[in-house]
Amino acid sequence: MPPSSDTPVSGARLRPLADSSPSAVVAGFIAMLTGYTSSLVLMFQAGQAAGLDNAQISSWIWALSIGMALTTIGLSLHYRTPIVVAWSTPGAALLITSLPGVSYGEAIGAFIVCAALLALVGLTGGFERLMRRLPASLAAALLAGILFKIGSEIFIAAQHRPTLVLAMFFSYLLFKRLQPRYAVLVALLVGCVAAATLGLLDFSGFEFALAEPVWTTPEFSVTAVISIGIPLFVVAMASQNIPGIAVLRADGYQVPASPLVSVTGIASLLLAPFGSHGINLAAISAAICTGPHAHEDRRKRYTAAVWCGIFYGIAGTFGATLAALFAALPKELVLSIAALALFGSISNGLTAAMQEPREREAALITFMVTASGMTLLSIGSAFWGLIAGVLTLVILNTDTGRDK
């Protein structure tokens, strides 16, 4: 049976430059921008809490960025699918309180243990079997719930910078009607011009400096593995890899799950001595590249992820000055452009989640719990949303024999 027009053709000639478009470049840039601005401050906070010097923190960001760049580009080209890899934001938050209790060498050892567990789960195929059992409606609801909070941030931002945000919002709507593929690009340009006009751009603290990798010899201790390694593994699986695969499946990309997890696990293992606490599948950043704004032809949206990987590499090379660059942009601009880029994915997720009547209520609960942003046992709402949805589905649809 020939592949449908919407399915990437694995035997066709690979032409990433020819398949690319301005909207794909913009989507890749916004995905990178969203990933870094959402949690880069956590990296510096965790590093400072652990007493790391600037060179070690810079190496940490370099290791994560290079790993994200290589795996994002490589996996996207191999599968011709927009596969975006990102560092674990919940993991970075976890390290703020966990790192000060151990030496940095012991923390590196814990990172290695976590990476080895992730690679093992992927290589054994256990993750693939788990994802095959996830109903499509729950995956779609999980996607919509993850993205909802980010999408709604634009309206909160409008309270603080109404001129900036409204200029971006209405320019997006106008071009969404006239030239949909350029709507997000125009909104970004309008936002930059508006920010400059309003005096909101501040590049006074920005300067170029190359990041240099710093090797730290790993040490292994039971305390570090229990307090850092195991929690990082649980958080990576529950808050990163499961939602990341759900985003791909919800947008119709049926790539094998286990190889993706094993590749990111192996990359994390190799880069851990330079500070990488782990790279995993992305959800929010990925949705920017899998959605309709990335490319009108979904078979060519893999180029958006490739561009995201290129921007990762550039950002990591100058990791020492990355925070100053992002600090120059008003946070309302970043929040707004990320929200606008996610509108299409949120809409598609909600539509797919509600299609099956028997699964509609379970999908709704998955969406609501995930969108709530709750945290329980240091695990984020995406995991608990999925658990709540599965339990609802089992309770409401299990045959009790009353109709027999």
Secondary structure as GFF3:
##gff-version 3
##sequence-region A 1 404
A	DSSP	alpha_helix	16	19	.	.	.	ID=ss1
A	DSSP	alpha_helix	22	49	.	.	.	ID=ss2
A	DSSP	alpha_helix	54	79	.	.	.	ID=ss3
A	DSSP	beta_strand	85	87	.	.	.	ID=ss4
A	DSSP	alpha_helix	89	98	.	.	.	ID=ss5
A	DSSP	three_ten_helix	99	101	.	.	.	ID=ss6
A	DSSP	alpha_helix	104	123	.	.	.	ID=ss7
A	DSSP	alpha_helix	126	132	.	.	.	ID=ss8
A	DSSP	alpha_helix	136	160	.	.	.	ID=ss9
A	DSSP	alpha_helix	162	178	.	.	.	ID=ss10
A	DSSP	three_ten_helix	180	182	.	.	.	ID=ss11
A	DSSP	alpha_helix	183	197	.	.	.	ID=ss12
A	DSSP	alpha_helix	222	224	.	.	.	ID=ss13
A	DSSP	pi_helix	225	229	.	.	.	ID=ss14
A	DSSP	alpha_helix	230	236	.	.	.	ID=ss15
A	DSSP	pi_helix	237	241	.	.	.	ID=ss16
A	DSSP	alpha_helix	242	250	.	.	.	ID=ss17
A	DSSP	alpha_helix	257	271	.	.	.	ID=ss18
A	DSSP	three_ten_helix	272	274	.	.	.	ID=ss19
A	DSSP	beta_strand	279	281	.	.	.	ID=ss20
A	DSSP	alpha_helix	284	290	.	.	.	ID=ss21
A	DSSP	three_ten_helix	298	300	.	.	.	ID=ss22
A	DSSP	alpha_helix	302	317	.	.	.	ID=ss23
A	DSSP	three_ten_helix	319	321	.	.	.	ID=ss24
A	DSSP	alpha_helix	322	327	.	.	.	ID=ss25
A	DSSP	alpha_helix	331	353	.	.	.	ID=ss26
A	DSSP	three_ten_helix	357	359	.	.	.	ID=ss27
A	DSSP	alpha_helix	360	372	.	.	.	ID=ss28
A	DSSP	alpha_helix	381	397	.	.	.	ID=ss29
###
